[in-house]
């Protein structure tokens, strides 16, 4: 158990809909990262938050947004869903944003299926 | 841009050694990592190596880093069926964003 909790574990929805994925980082971790894992794209970095502020942005679509709340949990919002958004979405957390060994602790992922 | 590449599949027999290879493009990488993903689970850190090291050994795992060629390898000695999983290499750049960049993963299949 990594200590990172993601909900829901599975989600099935239709094209055009909007969903929210939730992540609770490990106790004491200030950074939260979102990754998308799909069969054809591998593991793609989407976005990072540190202590409530956006710190880095990767290959995140404009239809997607995220935020980190004062209690450090994070939500990833996916809107106007397309078939190609079907993937496993991972949240990871780490102690800080610089220094240390950069180790990330991953949740078990939220599997999104868009029909 | 930054890129990390791995071969997609490796099959070995139980008891043999497995060697999973990875190449990366960014010379400013500070740490390089090996993560393991078992079916239905998230990624779990196996080991990491700092960029000024050539080798790191941890029980059955040996990591070799050739910084000149930007090549990283993971050797698993006495491979067991429980080692069957997807193995990801990742690197952390010294500058810019602090998120890890992952390779596409190598699926290791261990034949009994």
Boltz contact constraints between the chains, C-beta under 6 A:
constraints:
  - contact:
      token1: [A, 33]
      token2: [B, 99]
      max_distance: 6.0
  - contact:
      token1: [A, 42]
      token2: [B, 104]
      max_distance: 6.0
  - contact:
      token1: [A, 43]
      token2: [B, 102]
      max_distance: 6.0
  - contact:
      token1: [A, 45]
      token2: [B, 99]
      max_distance: 6.0
  - contact:
      token1: [A, 48]
      token2: [B, 99]
      max_distance: 6.0
  - contact:
      token1: [A, 56]
      token2: [B, 97]
      max_distance: 6.0
  - contact:
      token1: [A, 56]
      token2: [B, 99]
      max_distance: 6.0
  - contact:
      token1: [A, 90]
      token2: [B, 42]
      max_distance: 6.0
  - contact:
      token1: [A, 97]
      token2: [B, 98]
      max_distance: 6.0
  - contact:
      token1: [A, 101]
      token2: [B, 31]
      max_distance: 6.0
  - contact:
      token1: [A, 101]
      token2: [B, 48]
      max_distance: 6.0
  - contact:
      token1: [A, 102]
      token2: [B, 31]
      max_distance: 6.0
  - contact:
      token1: [A, 102]
      token2: [B, 92]
      max_distance: 6.0
  - contact:
      token1: [A, 103]
      token2: [B, 45]
      max_distance: 6.0
  - contact:
      token1: [A, 106]
      token2: [B, 42]
      max_distance: 6.0
  - contact:
      token1: [A, 106]
      token2: [B, 43]
      max_distance: 6.0
  - contact:
      token1: [A, 107]
      token2: [B, 42]
      max_distance: 6.0
  - contact:
      token1: [A, 108]
      token2: [B, 41]
      max_distance: 6.0
  - contact:
      token1: [A, 108]
      token2: [B, 42]
      max_distance: 6.0
  - contact:
      token1: [A, 109]
      token2: [B, 42]
      max_distance: 6.0
